Amino acid sequence: MNYRKLGRTGLQVSEVSLGTMAFGRWIDEEASGQVLDTALDAGINLIDTADVYGSGMDTGDTTRFGESEAILGRLLGSRRHEIVLATKLHAPIGPGVNDRGQSRYHIYRALENSLRRLRTDHIDLYQVHAFDPDTPLEETLRALDDLVRQGKVRYIGCSNYAAWQLAKAHGVSALHGLHRFESVQPEYSLITRRIERELAPLAESEQIGIISYSPLGRGILSGKYREGEAPPADSRLAHGEQRLQLLLEAAPAYALVDEIRPLAEARGWTLAQYALVWVLSHSYISSAILGASKPRHITEALTYAQERLPEEELRRIDEVSRKLGLLAP
């Protein structure tokens, strides 16, 4: 496993990290333990979760939010010190009007609940899950700064921020002498490249770590989905993931798979392996989150993860992306 610095910090994170949205949502605790052990044994040290992850995401049952954190807390045990533990807050996790967002009130409650579920006394990377237009950034950043100073949080980051939102947050932090967001977590894959226009250049300029999620395009770039065919029974699409369905409908997904598959086969790689290496071939990426539900998803993905695509091949892929309208001319 290779490790990269998280932005300007001295923190070293594995270039492939483990996303645990499946824990408690699509796989039970025993299966989650097998995935986690495989990841840790492979050298993955960044484990990402969120206070909303769990079966409640599909059923709307608020008592089932946080199942991923609770499972992780039970599974980690003495291995807690081996990892960089990251979680997130923002999404509604209860029926109350203040059970959401990034007010000081909710941040403090959310953190204490995450610490309890994760069975730890601190979070290594505490991230806001989305931009909150209803709470002043200064309030959010002051609350997070206090948690860092209290030792309950080591670093803070954001997820699903536009470049202007991240730049504004950094301006507020600089103005008031507050800890700043050291990382941003956007979606990034061969099929979702919008961060290349503004967010990635900002991150490079300001030394912000990018922890990208869905490097396989929510499973599309695994090649498991074929146009006009029923999805595999144990797949995300079969489970009814709406965002995946929307992506398949809105993007030339099947055409992209047809274009990229020969490049992967020429190397003797699977399409999923190729898609992951493509993400990691960009120096502005600190880590790519792999959302695994089976141990083999990790072992197979990591087979060629230390490889890098040459510039000529990256340019060829850019040409394909432009042809399909996935990249601006």
BAVEXDO-842315 format. One record per residue (C-alpha): x, y, z. Coordinates in pm, 1 decimal. Example, Ala and Ser with C-alpha at 12.3 -4.5 7.8 and 13.67 -1.06 7.14 Angstrom:
2
<site x="1230.0" y="-450.0" z="780.0"/>
<site x="1367.0" y="-106.0" z="714.0"/>
END
This chain:
329
<site x="0.0" y="0.0" z="0.0"/>
<site x="120.7" y="348.4" z="-85.4"/>
<site x="50.7" y="642.3" z="145.1"/>
<site x="1.3" y="1008.3" z="62.3"/>
<site x="-6.9" y="1323.5" z="273.7"/>
<site x="-348.6" y="1463.4" z="345.9"/>
<site x="-313.1" y="1807.0" z="192.3"/>
<site x="-72.5" y="2030.7" z="380.1"/>
<site x="-89.8" y="1824.5" z="701.1"/>
<site x="166.3" y="1574.4" z="818.6"/>
<site x="-96.3" y="1300.2" z="826.1"/>
<site x="-24.7" y="1001.8" z="601.1"/>
<site x="-329.0" y="821.2" z="461.8"/>
<site x="-350.8" y="512.0" z="244.1"/>
<site x="-412.3" y="604.8" z="-117.9"/>
<site x="-708.1" y="365.7" z="-112.0"/>
<site x="-944.6" y="401.9" z="182.5"/>
<site x="-1243.0" y="198.1" z="297.4"/>
<site x="-1593.4" y="341.2" z="279.1"/>
<site x="-1842.0" y="175.0" z="512.0"/>
<site x="-2181.2" y="285.9" z="381.3"/>
<site x="-2262.5" y="-82.2" z="322.6"/>
<site x="-2212.0" y="-171.0" z="690.8"/>
<site x="-2552.8" y="-230.2" z="845.0"/>
<site x="-2724.0" y="-120.8" z="525.3"/>
<site x="-2647.5" y="-395.9" z="276.4"/>
<site x="-2427.6" y="-632.1" z="479.4"/>
<site x="-2449.9" y="-752.9" z="838.1"/>
<site x="-2189.2" y="-724.8" z="1113.4"/>
<site x="-2016.4" y="-1053.9" z="1035.7"/>
<site x="-1972.2" y="-965.1" z="668.6"/>
<site x="-1863.9" y="-613.5" z="768.2"/>
<site x="-1595.7" y="-760.2" z="992.4"/>
<site x="-1456.9" y="-966.4" z="706.8"/>
<site x="-1438.2" y="-658.6" z="484.2"/>
<site x="-1275.5" y="-449.6" z="757.7"/>
<site x="-1015.2" y="-713.3" z="843.6"/>
<site x="-924.7" y="-753.1" z="476.8"/>
<site x="-882.4" y="-377.3" z="440.4"/>
<site x="-666.0" y="-337.9" z="750.1"/>
<site x="-451.2" y="-638.6" z="661.4"/>
<site x="-394.9" y="-487.1" z="316.1"/>
<site x="-256.8" y="-168.0" z="471.6"/>
<site x="-562.3" y="54.9" z="436.3"/>
<site x="-551.7" y="299.2" z="727.4"/>
<site x="-826.2" y="549.9" z="639.8"/>
<site x="-1175.4" y="429.8" z="729.9"/>
<site x="-1466.0" y="656.3" z="633.9"/>
<site x="-1820.5" y="648.6" z="770.2"/>
<site x="-2101.9" y="890.3" z="858.0"/>
<site x="-2361.9" y="929.8" z="1130.1"/>
<site x="-2640.5" y="869.8" z="877.6"/>
<site x="-2508.8" y="544.3" z="727.9"/>
<site x="-2728.2" y="245.3" z="802.1"/>
<site x="-3044.2" y="73.1" z="687.0"/>
<site x="-3243.4" y="379.9" z="784.9"/>
<site x="-3116.2" y="545.5" z="466.9"/>
<site x="-3351.3" y="315.3" z="274.2"/>
<site x="-3635.7" y="267.5" z="521.5"/>
<site x="-3653.4" y="614.5" z="676.6"/>
<site x="-3634.5" y="458.0" z="1024.2"/>
<site x="-3433.5" y="714.6" z="1221.4"/>
<site x="-3342.9" y="456.6" z="1486.6"/>
<site x="-3139.7" y="273.9" z="1221.3"/>
<site x="-2918.6" y="568.5" z="1130.8"/>
<site x="-2564.3" y="533.5" z="1261.3"/>
<site x="-2555.1" y="154.1" z="1225.5"/>
<site x="-2230.4" y="177.6" z="1029.9"/>
<site x="-2062.9" y="369.6" z="1313.6"/>
<site x="-2197.2" y="128.7" z="1575.3"/>
<site x="-2073.4" y="-175.0" z="1382.7"/>
<site x="-1732.9" y="-13.9" z="1333.2"/>
<site x="-1712.3" y="65.6" z="1702.9"/>
<site x="-1772.7" y="-296.6" z="1796.0"/>
<site x="-1538.0" y="-435.1" z="1530.1"/>
<site x="-1235.7" y="-210.7" z="1571.7"/>
<site x="-1155.1" y="-290.9" z="1932.6"/>
<site x="-779.8" y="-286.6" z="1990.4"/>
<site x="-716.6" y="-200.9" z="1622.5"/>
<site x="-858.6" y="149.7" z="1666.5"/>
<site x="-505.8" y="291.4" z="1701.0"/>
<site x="-409.4" y="152.2" z="1358.8"/>
<site x="-644.1" y="372.9" z="1161.8"/>
<site x="-734.5" y="726.3" z="1067.4"/>
<site x="-1102.7" y="727.6" z="1158.9"/>
<site x="-1321.9" y="965.6" z="960.1"/>
<site x="-1690.9" y="1033.2" z="1002.1"/>
<site x="-1938.5" y="1296.1" z="889.2"/>
<site x="-2239.1" y="1493.7" z="1007.2"/>
<site x="-2510.3" y="1704.1" z="842.8"/>
<site x="-2793.7" y="1484.7" z="717.2"/>
<site x="-3116.2" y="1451.4" z="920.3"/>
<site x="-3069.4" y="1176.4" z="1179.1"/>
<site x="-3392.1" y="1229.7" z="1373.3"/>
<site x="-3738.2" y="1389.5" z="1356.4"/>
<site x="-3644.8" y="1708.5" z="1540.4"/>
<site x="-3592.7" y="2038.1" z="1359.4"/>
<site x="-3240.4" y="2056.4" z="1505.4"/>
<site x="-3147.4" y="1694.6" z="1427.0"/>
<site x="-2964.4" y="1808.4" z="1115.7"/>
<site x="-2737.3" y="2072.3" z="970.3"/>
<site x="-2428.7" y="2239.0" z="1115.0"/>
<site x="-2542.9" y="2460.0" z="1399.9"/>
<site x="-2322.2" y="2453.4" z="1710.0"/>
<site x="-2614.1" y="2281.8" z="1884.6"/>
<site x="-2627.7" y="1995.1" z="1636.7"/>
<site x="-2250.5" y="1960.5" z="1585.4"/>
<site x="-2190.8" y="1901.1" z="1956.6"/>
<site x="-2474.7" y="1649.3" z="1983.8"/>
<site x="-2374.5" y="1471.0" z="1663.6"/>
<site x="-2013.5" y="1437.0" z="1772.9"/>
<site x="-2099.8" y="1295.8" z="2114.7"/>
<site x="-2333.0" y="1042.2" z="1954.1"/>
<site x="-2066.4" y="942.1" z="1699.2"/>
<site x="-1804.2" y="903.1" z="1973.6"/>
<site x="-2042.3" y="681.8" z="2168.2"/>
<site x="-2126.8" y="460.0" z="1871.5"/>
<site x="-1765.0" y="436.9" z="1756.4"/>
<site x="-1645.3" y="363.6" z="2112.1"/>
<site x="-1362.9" y="613.6" z="2092.0"/>
<site x="-1266.2" y="939.8" z="2261.9"/>
<site x="-1176.3" y="1127.1" z="1943.4"/>
<site x="-1239.3" y="1146.5" z="1569.3"/>
<site x="-932.5" y="1179.5" z="1348.7"/>
<site x="-1111.2" y="1353.4" z="1061.3"/>
<site x="-1450.8" y="1511.4" z="1129.4"/>
<site x="-1626.6" y="1620.7" z="812.1"/>
<site x="-1939.0" y="1818.3" z="732.1"/>
<site x="-2129.3" y="1608.0" z="480.4"/>
<site x="-2259.5" y="1894.1" z="265.6"/>
<site x="-2282.1" y="2272.3" z="255.2"/>
<site x="-2534.8" y="2416.4" z="500.4"/>
<site x="-2693.6" y="2736.2" z="360.1"/>
<site x="-2898.9" y="2785.2" z="677.2"/>
<site x="-2609.0" y="2816.1" z="923.6"/>
<site x="-2339.8" y="3086.3" z="912.6"/>
<site x="-2003.4" y="2936.8" z="821.6"/>
<site x="-1847.9" y="3118.0" z="1115.9"/>
<site x="-2077.5" y="2935.8" z="1358.1"/>
<site x="-1993.0" y="2598.3" z="1205.1"/>
<site x="-1620.0" y="2661.6" z="1189.3"/>
<site x="-1601.2" y="2803.9" z="1543.6"/>
<site x="-1780.0" y="2496.8" z="1678.2"/>
<site x="-1545.6" y="2263.2" z="1489.6"/>
<site x="-1244.3" y="2469.0" z="1599.4"/>
<site x="-1351.7" y="2430.7" z="1962.4"/>
<site x="-1372.2" y="2052.0" z="1919.3"/>
<site x="-1017.8" y="2043.8" z="1780.9"/>
<site x="-891.7" y="2250.9" z="2073.5"/>
<site x="-1072.5" y="2019.8" z="2314.7"/>
<site x="-892.6" y="1719.2" z="2164.7"/>
<site x="-1212.0" y="1548.6" z="2052.9"/>
<site x="-1126.3" y="1602.8" z="1684.6"/>
<site x="-783.3" y="1598.2" z="1518.6"/>
<site x="-860.8" y="1747.1" z="1173.6"/>
<site x="-1170.3" y="1885.6" z="1005.6"/>
<site x="-1287.2" y="1844.8" z="647.0"/>
<site x="-1587.3" y="1889.8" z="422.7"/>
<site x="-1772.4" y="1679.0" z="169.0"/>
<site x="-1970.6" y="1766.3" z="-143.7"/>
<site x="-1855.1" y="2129.6" z="-138.5"/>
<site x="-1829.2" y="2341.8" z="-450.9"/>
<site x="-1501.8" y="2527.3" z="-499.7"/>
<site x="-1654.9" y="2863.1" z="-401.4"/>
<site x="-1798.1" y="2716.5" z="-81.8"/>
<site x="-1461.6" y="2574.1" z="19.7"/>
<site x="-1282.9" y="2898.8" z="-67.8"/>
<site x="-1534.3" y="3097.1" z="139.6"/>
<site x="-1487.2" y="2859.8" z="435.4"/>
<site x="-1109.8" y="2903.9" z="416.9"/>
<site x="-1155.8" y="3279.7" z="409.9"/>
<site x="-1365.8" y="3266.9" z="728.8"/>
<site x="-1107.3" y="3045.6" z="899.7"/>
<site x="-821.1" y="3275.5" z="800.0"/>
<site x="-1009.8" y="3587.5" z="910.2"/>
<site x="-1085.8" y="3454.3" z="1258.5"/>
<site x="-778.8" y="3235.4" z="1316.7"/>
<site x="-977.2" y="2910.1" z="1314.4"/>
<site x="-872.3" y="2562.3" z="1209.8"/>
<site x="-956.2" y="2519.3" z="842.9"/>
<site x="-1094.3" y="2235.6" z="635.9"/>
<site x="-786.8" y="2028.6" z="548.2"/>
<site x="-970.1" y="1796.3" z="312.2"/>
<site x="-1266.4" y="1781.8" z="79.8"/>
<site x="-1457.5" y="1469.3" z="-19.2"/>
<site x="-1614.7" y="1488.2" z="-366.7"/>
<site x="-1741.4" y="1226.2" z="-607.7"/>
<site x="-1481.3" y="1152.2" z="-875.2"/>
<site x="-1452.7" y="886.0" z="-1140.8"/>
<site x="-1422.4" y="840.1" z="-1514.2"/>
<site x="-1793.0" y="909.0" z="-1536.5"/>
<site x="-1808.3" y="1202.6" z="-1291.1"/>
<site x="-1526.7" y="1450.3" z="-1363.8"/>
<site x="-1673.6" y="1787.7" z="-1268.6"/>
<site x="-1416.0" y="1851.2" z="-989.7"/>
<site x="-1147.7" y="1898.4" z="-1255.3"/>
<site x="-1287.5" y="2238.6" z="-1355.7"/>
<site x="-1255.0" y="2428.2" z="-1025.8"/>
<site x="-1235.2" y="2212.7" z="-712.3"/>
<site x="-919.6" y="2018.0" z="-800.6"/>
<site x="-725.4" y="2331.3" z="-907.8"/>
<site x="-828.8" y="2501.5" z="-582.4"/>
<site x="-718.7" y="2199.6" z="-380.2"/>
<site x="-381.2" y="2191.0" z="-552.0"/>
<site x="-329.4" y="2564.1" z="-503.7"/>
<site x="-426.1" y="2566.8" z="-134.5"/>
<site x="-285.7" y="2223.5" z="-41.6"/>
<site x="-620.5" y="2070.8" z="43.9"/>
<site x="-643.5" y="1692.7" z="47.1"/>
<site x="-899.3" y="1535.5" z="-185.8"/>
<site x="-1054.5" y="1214.5" z="-56.7"/>
<site x="-1266.3" y="1109.5" z="-352.4"/>
<site x="-1561.1" y="873.3" z="-332.9"/>
<site x="-1724.4" y="642.7" z="-588.5"/>
<site x="-1410.9" y="583.3" z="-800.3"/>
<site x="-1604.4" y="307.0" z="-975.7"/>
<site x="-1895.1" y="535.4" z="-1063.4"/>
<site x="-2126.6" y="377.1" z="-804.0"/>
<site x="-2042.0" y="36.5" z="-951.1"/>
<site x="-2100.4" y="128.4" z="-1315.3"/>
<site x="-1727.6" y="100.1" z="-1388.6"/>
<site x="-1714.3" y="-249.4" z="-1248.3"/>
<site x="-1882.1" y="-355.0" z="-1571.8"/>
<site x="-2150.2" y="-546.6" z="-1384.4"/>
<site x="-2437.8" y="-353.2" z="-1541.6"/>
<site x="-2532.6" y="-412.0" z="-1903.6"/>
<site x="-2787.8" y="-214.8" z="-2098.3"/>
<site x="-3120.5" y="-393.8" z="-2128.8"/>
<site x="-3025.1" y="-663.4" z="-1874.0"/>
<site x="-3142.3" y="-709.5" z="-1516.6"/>
<site x="-2876.3" y="-607.2" z="-1260.2"/>
<site x="-2704.1" y="-873.9" z="-1046.5"/>
<site x="-2918.9" y="-969.7" z="-748.3"/>
<site x="-2670.0" y="-848.1" z="-486.8"/>
<site x="-2583.0" y="-518.5" z="-658.3"/>
<site x="-2661.0" y="-161.3" z="-553.5"/>
<site x="-2892.6" y="-120.5" z="-848.8"/>
<site x="-3087.9" y="-429.0" z="-747.8"/>
<site x="-3117.6" y="-279.3" z="-398.8"/>
<site x="-3278.0" y="25.6" z="-559.7"/>
<site x="-3011.1" y="291.8" z="-508.7"/>
<site x="-3171.9" y="596.5" z="-664.9"/>
<site x="-2854.5" y="799.3" z="-724.9"/>
<site x="-2706.2" y="511.7" z="-924.0"/>
<site x="-3022.2" y="482.6" z="-1133.6"/>
<site x="-3015.6" y="857.2" z="-1203.4"/>
<site x="-2650.1" y="840.3" z="-1306.7"/>
<site x="-2721.0" y="556.9" z="-1548.1"/>
<site x="-3004.3" y="757.6" z="-1701.2"/>
<site x="-2822.3" y="1092.3" z="-1718.8"/>
<site x="-2473.9" y="991.9" z="-1837.0"/>
<site x="-2351.6" y="786.6" z="-2135.3"/>
<site x="-2249.8" y="518.5" z="-1890.8"/>
<site x="-2274.6" y="214.1" z="-2112.6"/>
<site x="-2092.5" y="387.7" z="-2397.8"/>
<site x="-1808.8" y="483.7" z="-2163.8"/>
<site x="-1777.1" y="125.1" z="-2039.6"/>
<site x="-1756.8" y="4.5" z="-2398.8"/>
<site x="-1477.6" y="255.0" z="-2473.1"/>
<site x="-1271.1" y="190.6" z="-2160.1"/>
<site x="-1303.1" y="-187.1" z="-2136.7"/>
<site x="-1055.1" y="-254.5" z="-2422.9"/>
<site x="-794.0" y="-35.6" z="-2252.0"/>
<site x="-828.7" y="-240.7" z="-1935.7"/>
<site x="-822.8" y="-571.2" z="-2121.9"/>
<site x="-506.7" y="-468.2" z="-2308.5"/>
<site x="-334.2" y="-454.0" z="-1969.4"/>
<site x="-492.6" y="-772.2" z="-1843.1"/>
<site x="-687.9" y="-576.2" z="-1581.4"/>
<site x="-1054.0" y="-573.1" z="-1491.9"/>
<site x="-1251.3" y="-261.6" z="-1571.9"/>
<site x="-1279.9" y="-184.8" z="-1198.9"/>
<site x="-904.2" y="-209.1" z="-1149.1"/>
<site x="-846.0" y="23.7" z="-1441.8"/>
<site x="-1100.9" y="279.2" z="-1317.3"/>
<site x="-938.7" y="291.4" z="-973.6"/>
<site x="-587.0" y="332.7" z="-1113.5"/>
<site x="-715.4" y="614.5" z="-1336.2"/>
<site x="-830.5" y="806.6" z="-1027.5"/>
<site x="-504.7" y="741.2" z="-842.7"/>
<site x="-303.1" y="857.3" z="-1143.3"/>
<site x="-401.6" y="1215.4" z="-1054.7"/>
<site x="-160.3" y="1369.8" z="-804.5"/>
<site x="-425.4" y="1590.4" z="-643.3"/>
<site x="-599.4" y="1282.6" z="-500.6"/>
<site x="-495.1" y="1199.6" z="-143.7"/>
<site x="-707.8" y="886.9" z="-121.5"/>
<site x="-985.9" y="713.9" z="-316.4"/>
<site x="-1265.1" y="561.3" z="-109.6"/>
<site x="-1349.9" y="204.8" z="-202.1"/>
<site x="-1699.1" y="106.0" z="-92.2"/>
<site x="-1666.3" y="-269.3" z="-50.4"/>
<site x="-1929.9" y="-521.0" z="53.7"/>
<site x="-1714.7" y="-832.0" z="3.9"/>
<site x="-1347.5" y="-897.9" z="92.2"/>
<site x="-1268.5" y="-985.0" z="-269.5"/>
<site x="-1374.9" y="-635.1" z="-374.4"/>
<site x="-1073.7" y="-506.4" z="-182.3"/>
<site x="-819.5" y="-768.0" z="-281.4"/>
<site x="-913.4" y="-745.5" z="-649.2"/>
<site x="-915.8" y="-364.9" z="-652.1"/>
<site x="-574.7" y="-338.7" z="-486.5"/>
<site x="-398.6" y="-579.4" z="-725.0"/>
<site x="-272.3" y="-299.2" z="-950.5"/>
<site x="-344.1" y="1.9" z="-728.8"/>
<site x="24.0" y="100.4" z="-717.8"/>
<site x="38.8" y="129.3" z="-1096.7"/>
<site x="-2.1" y="463.5" z="-1276.4"/>
<site x="-133.7" y="534.2" z="-1624.4"/>
<site x="111.0" y="718.1" z="-1854.4"/>
<site x="27.5" y="1069.6" z="-1977.6"/>
<site x="-37.3" y="944.8" z="-2329.7"/>
<site x="-304.4" y="704.7" z="-2206.0"/>
<site x="-461.0" y="970.9" z="-1984.7"/>
<site x="-487.1" y="1201.4" z="-2286.3"/>
<site x="-649.6" y="922.7" z="-2486.4"/>
<site x="-910.5" y="879.7" z="-2212.0"/>
<site x="-969.3" y="1256.3" z="-2212.3"/>
<site x="-1047.2" y="1234.5" z="-2583.9"/>
<site x="-1302.7" y="961.5" z="-2516.6"/>
<site x="-1457.1" y="1167.3" z="-2236.2"/>
<site x="-1487.8" y="1475.1" z="-2459.1"/>
<site x="-1645.5" y="1270.3" z="-2736.8"/>
<site x="-1908.8" y="1143.9" z="-2492.0"/>
<site x="-1969.4" y="1486.4" z="-2338.9"/>
<site x="-1819.6" y="1394.2" z="-2000.2"/>
<site x="-1540.7" y="1650.9" z="-2028.5"/>
<site x="-1557.7" y="2007.6" z="-2153.8"/>
<site x="-1384.5" y="2074.1" z="-2490.0"/>
END
